[in-house]
Structures are given as C-alpha cells and as structure tokens.
Amino acid sequence: QTVEEAKYEAEYFMSVIWPYRDKLSLWAAVDVESEMYLKGLPKSTLTKVVNVFMEVIAANGYRPMLYTNPNYIKYRFESGAFDNVDIWLAHYGVKQPMSVPRLQMWQYGVGRVDGIKADVDVDVGYFDGAYEVGGMYTIKADDRYTNGVAVPQRLVGKVYTILQVKDDRVLLGEISSWVKI
C-alpha cells in the first residue's frame, strides 16, 4: 500500500523470476485487481505504487506489463496514467475488450485445455511476436550473432534496445549488432 512496500514486493518478484531470465522473452506483469489488498487506497497512491513496481521491473531488464480490469482503468487509476504501458486486460462477457492504448492481451474468460483437469484463463494476444522495434532484448547464454559467432558471455543478462526486427534476427542498438532469435 506504500511506495516502499511496492519496491520491496517488486524486488522480491525480480528474485523469483531471475533464475528464468534467459527463458523469458515476453513481459513481467504486475497484477492489479484485488480490492482485498488495495481497498481504500486513493487513485494517486495506487497509481504511484503501480508505477514504482513497473520501474523496478524495467530497471532489471524486463518488459513491464500491467494486468488489470476495466474497473481499475476507469475508476481506480489516475486518468491516462498507463496509456504508455503494455496492458493485459481481464474483460469477461464481452465480444470486444474495452479500448485501451497498448492493449497487448485480452483475457476474455475461462475454458478447458487438453491435459489440464481444471478451468484455465483464456486469452487473445494482439502482438506478432516477442520482439518489436523499441522493445528490449536481454542477451541469453546461447545467443549467437548472425555470422554464427557466440555472443560473449560478458554480455549475458545485459539489455539492449531493438532497432529492427527481421524473421530470424534483431538489431540491437547499443552494440550495433544483429542477434539470431
């Protein structure tokens, strides 16, 4: 409920996902939808807390995403506060999700998946792949340049801005190199 608690929780989240950093290519999402923990928190405080959480995610080299619902977008956050953030919107019982800038995923309900004996959330993604111009790319241990040479181990875990995306490679700005994807 405070900025300090948000930083602590975000750092804990980072410690949990850190061992899997070379396997993550999409987002690290903050889930904001439970009134049980957030009840009574003013819009300005809630917005600030969520922003701080996402800043920690970004500072650790991950792509932050906000998972929330229309109620929070309309009434619980400051207006327009997350217009520049990738959104995963839980919006059930509608033919189309609420329109929000940067909508990347829509959780439209629950369903069944072969091999799982319980209901699971079902989603639609509005992105072509894990890589987009302006996004971030984290070097993985087995990455190779397009000429086949292994990316040096000293770069593993470093994050670079994607300048271009081709079918099988991305151009990384800070090192001016193409890396196979």
Rosetta blueprint (number, residue, H / E / L):
1 Q L
2 T L
3 V H
4 E H
5 E H
6 A H
7 K H
8 Y H
9 E H
10 A H
11 E H
12 Y H
13 F H
14 M H
15 S H
16 V H
17 I H
18 W H
19 P H
20 Y H
21 R L
22 D L
23 K L
24 L L
25 S L
26 L L
27 W E
28 A E
29 A E
30 V E
31 D E
32 V L
33 E L
34 S L
35 E H
36 M H
37 Y H
38 L H
39 K L
40 G L
41 L L
42 P L
43 K H
44 S H
45 T H
46 L H
47 T H
48 K H
49 V H
50 V H
51 N H
52 V H
53 F H
54 M H
55 E H
56 V H
57 I H
58 A H
59 A H
60 N L
61 G L
62 Y L
63 R E
64 P E
65 M E
66 L E
67 Y E
68 T E
69 N L
70 P H
71 N H
72 Y H
73 I H
74 K H
75 Y H
76 R H
77 F L
78 E L
79 S L
80 G L
81 A L
82 F L
83 D L
84 N L
85 V L
86 D E
87 I E
88 W E
89 L E
90 A E
91 H L
92 Y L
93 G L
94 V L
95 K L
96 Q L
97 P L
98 M L
99 S L
100 V L
101 P L
102 R L
103 L E
104 Q E
105 M E
106 W E
107 Q E
108 Y E
109 G E
110 V E
111 G E
112 R L
113 V L
114 D L
115 G L
116 I L
117 K L
118 A L
119 D L
120 V E
121 D E
122 V E
123 D E
124 V E
125 G E
126 Y L
127 F L
128 D L
129 G L
130 A L
131 Y L
132 E L
133 V L
134 G L
135 G L
136 M E
137 Y E
138 T E
139 I L
140 K L
141 A L
142 D L
143 D L
144 R E
145 Y E
146 T L
147 N L
148 G L
149 V L
150 A E
151 V L
152 P L
153 Q H
154 R H
155 L H
156 V L
157 G L
158 K L
159 V E
160 Y E
161 T E
162 I E
163 L E
164 Q E
165 V E
166 K E
167 D L
168 D L
169 R E
170 V E
171 L E
172 L E
173 G L
174 E L
175 I L
176 S L
177 S E
178 W E
179 V E
180 K E
181 I L
